[in-house]
């Protein structure tokens, strides 16, 4: 069985949590047009989020050795 390649775009976007059981991602809407968003909203967008269970299969296929 040959080795599987990791999709490098996915490797840059997803990381494992500290326990190694969850996959973490960045939140959207934090890169531009920030002047009208509140500080609280921008602060909450800075936190990491857990990848949803419905998307986990896609992430696992893109990163087989995660």
N, CA, C and O atoms as CSV, one atom per row, in Angstrom:
chain,resi,resn,atom,element,x,y,z
A,1,UNK,N,N,0.850,-1.191,0.000
A,1,UNK,CA,C,0.000,0.000,0.000
A,1,UNK,C,C,0.890,1.247,0.000
A,1,UNK,O,O,1.721,1.404,0.895
A,2,UNK,N,N,0.732,2.133,-0.984
A,2,UNK,CA,C,1.575,3.327,-1.014
A,2,UNK,C,C,1.156,4.331,0.067
A,2,UNK,O,O,0.046,4.297,0.597
A,3,UNK,N,N,2.087,5.207,0.356
A,3,UNK,CA,C,1.778,6.274,1.307
A,3,UNK,C,C,0.770,7.229,0.685
A,3,UNK,O,O,0.748,7.420,-0.531
A,4,UNK,N,N,-0.062,7.827,1.528
A,4,UNK,CA,C,-1.052,8.797,1.064
A,4,UNK,C,C,-0.499,10.200,1.254
A,4,UNK,O,O,0.214,10.472,2.220
A,5,UNK,N,N,-0.833,11.084,0.327
A,5,UNK,CA,C,-0.357,12.462,0.426
A,5,UNK,C,C,-1.355,13.308,1.222
A,5,UNK,O,O,-2.570,13.148,1.105
A,6,UNK,N,N,-0.805,14.204,2.026
A,6,UNK,CA,C,-1.607,15.170,2.755
A,6,UNK,C,C,-1.852,16.379,1.872
A,6,UNK,O,O,-0.938,16.846,1.193
A,7,UNK,N,N,-3.068,16.889,1.873
A,7,UNK,CA,C,-3.342,18.132,1.154
A,7,UNK,C,C,-2.758,19.276,1.962
A,7,UNK,O,O,-3.177,19.528,3.092
A,8,UNK,N,N,-1.780,19.972,1.374
A,8,UNK,CA,C,-1.040,20.987,2.106
A,8,UNK,C,C,-1.925,22.164,2.494
A,8,UNK,O,O,-1.708,22.778,3.538
A,9,UNK,N,N,-2.920,22.488,1.671
A,9,UNK,CA,C,-3.830,23.584,2.024
A,9,UNK,C,C,-4.589,23.257,3.304
A,9,UNK,O,O,-4.803,24.130,4.145
A,10,UNK,N,N,-4.994,22.001,3.451
A,10,UNK,CA,C,-5.714,21.588,4.653
A,10,UNK,C,C,-4.779,21.539,5.859
A,10,UNK,O,O,-5.186,21.873,6.972
A,11,UNK,N,N,-3.547,21.131,5.648
A,11,UNK,CA,C,-2.587,21.041,6.745
A,11,UNK,C,C,-2.314,22.412,7.357
A,11,UNK,O,O,-2.008,22.518,8.544
A,12,UNK,N,N,-2.426,23.456,6.542
A,12,UNK,CA,C,-2.198,24.812,7.045
A,12,UNK,C,C,-3.418,25.353,7.781
A,12,UNK,O,O,-3.294,26.296,8.563
A,13,UNK,N,N,-4.590,24.778,7.549
A,13,UNK,CA,C,-5.823,25.307,8.120
A,13,UNK,C,C,-6.314,24.564,9.357
A,13,UNK,O,O,-7.044,25.139,10.164
A,14,UNK,N,N,-5.938,23.320,9.522
A,14,UNK,CA,C,-6.454,22.513,10.629
A,14,UNK,C,C,-5.328,22.022,11.521
A,14,UNK,O,O,-4.255,21.655,11.043
A,15,UNK,N,N,-5.588,22.019,12.842
A,15,UNK,CA,C,-4.628,21.515,13.816
A,15,UNK,C,C,-5.391,20.658,14.818
A,15,UNK,O,O,-6.600,20.817,14.987
A,16,UNK,N,N,-4.688,19.758,15.476
A,16,UNK,CA,C,-5.308,18.958,16.517
A,16,UNK,C,C,-5.392,19.751,17.810
A,16,UNK,O,O,-4.574,20.636,18.061
A,17,UNK,N,N,-6.380,19.430,18.624
A,17,UNK,CA,C,-6.489,20.049,19.939
A,17,UNK,C,C,-5.415,19.450,20.852
A,17,UNK,O,O,-4.695,18.533,20.458
A,18,UNK,N,N,-5.319,19.964,22.042
A,18,UNK,CA,C,-4.312,19.485,22.989
A,18,UNK,C,C,-4.487,18.017,23.341
A,18,UNK,O,O,-3.506,17.297,23.527
A,19,UNK,N,N,-5.738,17.572,23.433
A,19,UNK,CA,C,-5.985,16.167,23.762
A,19,UNK,C,C,-5.732,15.258,22.570
A,19,UNK,O,O,-5.564,14.049,22.731
A,20,UNK,N,N,-5.705,15.838,21.371
A,20,UNK,CA,C,-5.486,15.054,20.163
A,20,UNK,C,C,-6.728,14.378,19.637
A,20,UNK,O,O,-6.649,13.593,18.692
A,21,UNK,N,N,-7.879,14.663,20.227
A,21,UNK,CA,C,-9.113,14.005,19.816
A,21,UNK,C,C,-9.995,14.871,18.938
A,21,UNK,O,O,-10.877,14.362,18.247
A,22,UNK,N,N,-9.759,16.198,18.961
A,22,UNK,CA,C,-10.588,17.111,18.176
A,22,UNK,C,C,-9.723,17.840,17.160
A,22,UNK,O,O,-8.521,18.017,17.364
A,23,UNK,N,N,-10.345,18.259,16.066
A,23,UNK,CA,C,-9.652,19.035,15.044
A,23,UNK,C,C,-10.138,20.474,15.168
A,23,UNK,O,O,-11.341,20.732,15.199
A,24,UNK,N,N,-9.197,21.403,15.238
A,24,UNK,CA,C,-9.522,22.808,15.436
A,24,UNK,C,C,-9.375,23.570,14.120
A,24,UNK,O,O,-8.606,23.182,13.241
A,25,UNK,N,N,-10.131,24.662,14.007
A,25,UNK,CA,C,-10.096,25.505,12.814
A,25,UNK,C,C,-10.202,26.966,13.228
A,25,UNK,O,O,-10.573,27.282,14.359
A,26,UNK,N,N,-9.867,27.857,12.283
A,26,UNK,CA,C,-10.072,29.291,12.491
A,26,UNK,C,C,-11.522,29.642,12.195
A,26,UNK,O,O,-12.215,28.904,11.494
A,27,UNK,N,N,-11.976,30.760,12.728
A,27,UNK,CA,C,-13.309,31.252,12.404
A,27,UNK,C,C,-13.228,32.220,11.237
A,27,UNK,O,O,-12.200,32.860,11.014
A,28,UNK,N,N,-14.321,32.319,10.498
A,28,UNK,CA,C,-14.384,33.200,9.334
A,28,UNK,C,C,-14.691,34.636,9.761
A,28,UNK,O,O,-15.016,34.896,10.920
A,29,UNK,N,N,-14.583,35.561,8.807
A,29,UNK,CA,C,-14.977,36.973,8.953
A,29,UNK,C,C,-14.045,37.780,9.849
A,29,UNK,O,O,-14.503,38.716,10.504
A,30,UNK,N,N,-12.768,37.457,9.902
A,30,UNK,CA,C,-11.849,38.210,10.751
A,30,UNK,C,C,-10.673,38.762,9.948
A,30,UNK,O,O,-9.637,39.064,10.541
A,31,UNK,N,N,-10.787,38.907,8.617
A,31,UNK,CA,C,-9.617,39.349,7.866
A,31,UNK,C,C,-9.729,40.752,7.292
A,31,UNK,O,O,-8.699,41.395,7.090
A,32,UNK,N,N,-10.920,41.256,7.019
A,32,UNK,CA,C,-11.024,42.640,6.536
A,32,UNK,C,C,-12.419,43.167,6.859
A,32,UNK,O,O,-13.268,42.424,7.352
A,33,UNK,N,N,-12.655,44.450,6.582
A,33,UNK,CA,C,-13.907,45.125,6.940
A,33,UNK,C,C,-14.176,45.016,8.438
A,33,UNK,O,O,-15.276,44.660,8.861
A,34,UNK,N,N,-13.158,45.327,9.226
A,34,UNK,CA,C,-13.268,45.149,10.670
A,34,UNK,C,C,-13.731,46.403,11.398
A,34,UNK,O,O,-14.061,46.336,12.582
A,35,UNK,N,N,-13.763,47.556,10.708
A,35,UNK,CA,C,-14.033,48.796,11.430
A,35,UNK,C,C,-15.466,48.873,11.963
A,35,UNK,O,O,-15.704,49.549,12.964
A,36,UNK,N,N,-16.416,48.204,11.327
A,36,UNK,CA,C,-17.787,48.276,11.822
A,36,UNK,C,C,-18.162,47.122,12.739
A,36,UNK,O,O,-19.279,47.086,13.254
A,37,UNK,N,N,-17.255,46.181,12.952
A,37,UNK,CA,C,-17.531,45.072,13.863
A,37,UNK,C,C,-17.107,45.463,15.271
A,37,UNK,O,O,-16.108,46.158,15.457
A,38,UNK,N,N,-17.865,45.016,16.252
A,38,UNK,CA,C,-17.563,45.385,17.630
A,38,UNK,C,C,-16.321,44.640,18.114
A,38,UNK,O,O,-15.937,43.607,17.566
A,39,UNK,N,N,-15.710,45.195,19.154
A,39,UNK,CA,C,-14.517,44.575,19.724
A,39,UNK,C,C,-14.834,43.192,20.266
A,39,UNK,O,O,-14.032,42.268,20.132
A,40,UNK,N,N,-16.005,43.047,20.879
A,40,UNK,CA,C,-16.408,41.751,21.419
A,40,UNK,C,C,-16.533,40.711,20.307
A,40,UNK,O,O,-16.097,39.570,20.455
A,41,UNK,N,N,-17.136,41.126,19.189
A,41,UNK,CA,C,-17.309,40.208,18.058
A,41,UNK,C,C,-15.962,39.797,17.476
A,41,UNK,O,O,-15.746,38.624,17.173
A,42,UNK,N,N,-15.050,40.766,17.318
A,42,UNK,CA,C,-13.727,40.462,16.765
A,42,UNK,C,C,-12.929,39.575,17.711
A,42,UNK,O,O,-12.198,38.687,17.272
A,43,UNK,N,N,-13.071,39.818,19.016
A,43,UNK,CA,C,-12.369,39.006,20.005
A,43,UNK,C,C,-12.860,37.559,19.959
A,43,UNK,O,O,-12.055,36.630,20.035
A,44,UNK,N,N,-14.164,37.363,19.835
A,44,UNK,CA,C,-14.712,36.006,19.769
A,44,UNK,C,C,-14.357,35.311,18.458
A,44,UNK,O,O,-14.238,34.086,18.418
A,45,UNK,N,N,-14.186,36.080,17.389
A,45,UNK,CA,C,-13.780,35.488,16.115
A,45,UNK,C,C,-12.314,35.057,16.142
A,45,UNK,O,O,-11.888,34.254,15.312
A,46,UNK,N,N,-11.541,35.587,17.093
A,46,UNK,CA,C,-10.127,35.225,17.188
A,46,UNK,C,C,-9.923,33.842,17.786
A,46,UNK,O,O,-8.876,33.226,17.588
A,47,UNK,N,N,-10.919,33.353,18.517
A,47,UNK,CA,C,-10.794,32.043,19.158
A,47,UNK,C,C,-10.879,30.932,18.122
A,47,UNK,O,O,-11.461,31.108,17.052
A,48,UNK,N,N,-10.298,29.801,18.447
A,48,UNK,CA,C,-10.395,28.635,17.580
A,48,UNK,C,C,-11.745,27.954,17.788
A,48,UNK,O,O,-12.374,28.112,18.835
A,49,UNK,N,N,-12.183,27.201,16.788
A,49,UNK,CA,C,-13.438,26.453,16.873
A,49,UNK,C,C,-13.164,24.998,16.524
A,49,UNK,O,O,-12.190,24.684,15.841
A,50,UNK,N,N,-14.030,24.121,16.999
A,50,UNK,CA,C,-13.911,22.694,16.708
A,50,UNK,C,C,-14.593,22.419,15.374
A,50,UNK,O,O,-15.673,22.944,15.107
A,51,UNK,N,N,-13.970,21.603,14.544
A,51,UNK,CA,C,-14.570,21.225,13.262
A,51,UNK,C,C,-15.824,20.398,13.534
A,51,UNK,O,O,-15.811,19.490,14.364
A,52,UNK,N,N,-16.893,20.716,12.836
A,52,UNK,CA,C,-18.171,20.041,13.024
A,52,UNK,C,C,-18.065,18.570,12.633
A,52,UNK,O,O,-17.272,18.200,11.767
A,53,UNK,N,N,-18.868,17.747,13.280
A,53,UNK,CA,C,-18.820,16.305,13.025
A,53,UNK,C,C,-19.150,15.975,11.578
A,53,UNK,O,O,-18.615,15.010,11.031
A,54,UNK,N,N,-20.027,16.761,10.944
A,54,UNK,CA,C,-20.394,16.516,9.561
A,54,UNK,C,C,-19.264,16.772,8.583
A,54,UNK,O,O,-19.243,16.203,7.491
A,55,UNK,N,N,-18.320,17.631,8.967
A,55,UNK,CA,C,-17.182,17.946,8.110
A,55,UNK,C,C,-15.952,17.099,8.422
A,55,UNK,O,O,-14.953,17.162,7.706
A,56,UNK,N,N,-16.023,16.317,9.478
A,56,UNK,CA,C,-14.839,15.582,9.934
A,56,UNK,C,C,-14.360,14.566,8.908
A,56,UNK,O,O,-13.153,14.373,8.764
A,57,UNK,N,N,-15.262,13.916,8.194
A,57,UNK,CA,C,-14.864,12.928,7.195
A,57,UNK,C,C,-14.032,13.581,6.093
A,57,UNK,O,O,-13.027,13.018,5.661
A,58,UNK,N,N,-14.448,14.772,5.633
A,58,UNK,CA,C,-13.683,15.477,4.610
A,58,UNK,C,C,-12.300,15.841,5.102
A,58,UNK,O,O,-11.322,15.698,4.368
A,59,UNK,N,N,-12.204,16.311,6.336
A,59,UNK,CA,C,-10.900,16.709,6.891
A,59,UNK,C,C,-10.009,15.483,7.028
A,59,UNK,O,O,-8.822,15.548,6.708
A,60,UNK,N,N,-10.552,14.381,7.493
A,60,UNK,CA,C,-9.760,13.156,7.663
A,60,UNK,C,C,-9.251,12.626,6.321
A,60,UNK,O,O,-8.150,12.080,6.250
A,61,UNK,N,N,-10.042,12.781,5.258
A,61,UNK,CA,C,-9.598,12.324,3.939
A,61,UNK,C,C,-8.479,13.208,3.392
A,61,UNK,O,O,-7.561,12.727,2.727
A,62,UNK,N,N,-8.569,14.515,3.682
A,62,UNK,CA,C,-7.530,15.431,3.211
A,62,UNK,C,C,-6.234,15.285,3.994
A,62,UNK,O,O,-5.149,15.541,3.473
A,63,UNK,N,N,-6.359,14.868,5.266
A,63,UNK,CA,C,-5.199,14.718,6.133
A,63,UNK,C,C,-5.215,13.312,6.747
A,63,UNK,O,O,-5.653,13.139,7.884
A,64,UNK,N,N,-4.746,12.323,6.011
A,64,UNK,CA,C,-4.889,10.930,6.485
A,64,UNK,C,C,-4.075,10.599,7.732
A,64,UNK,O,O,-4.409,9.653,8.444
A,65,UNK,N,N,-3.008,11.361,8.013
A,65,UNK,CA,C,-2.155,11.030,9.149
A,65,UNK,C,C,-2.377,11.973,10.325
A,65,UNK,O,O,-1.515,12.090,11.196
A,66,UNK,N,N,-3.518,12.642,10.359
A,66,UNK,CA,C,-3.829,13.587,11.432
A,66,UNK,C,C,-4.110,12.846,12.717
A,66,UNK,O,O,-4.393,13.469,13.740
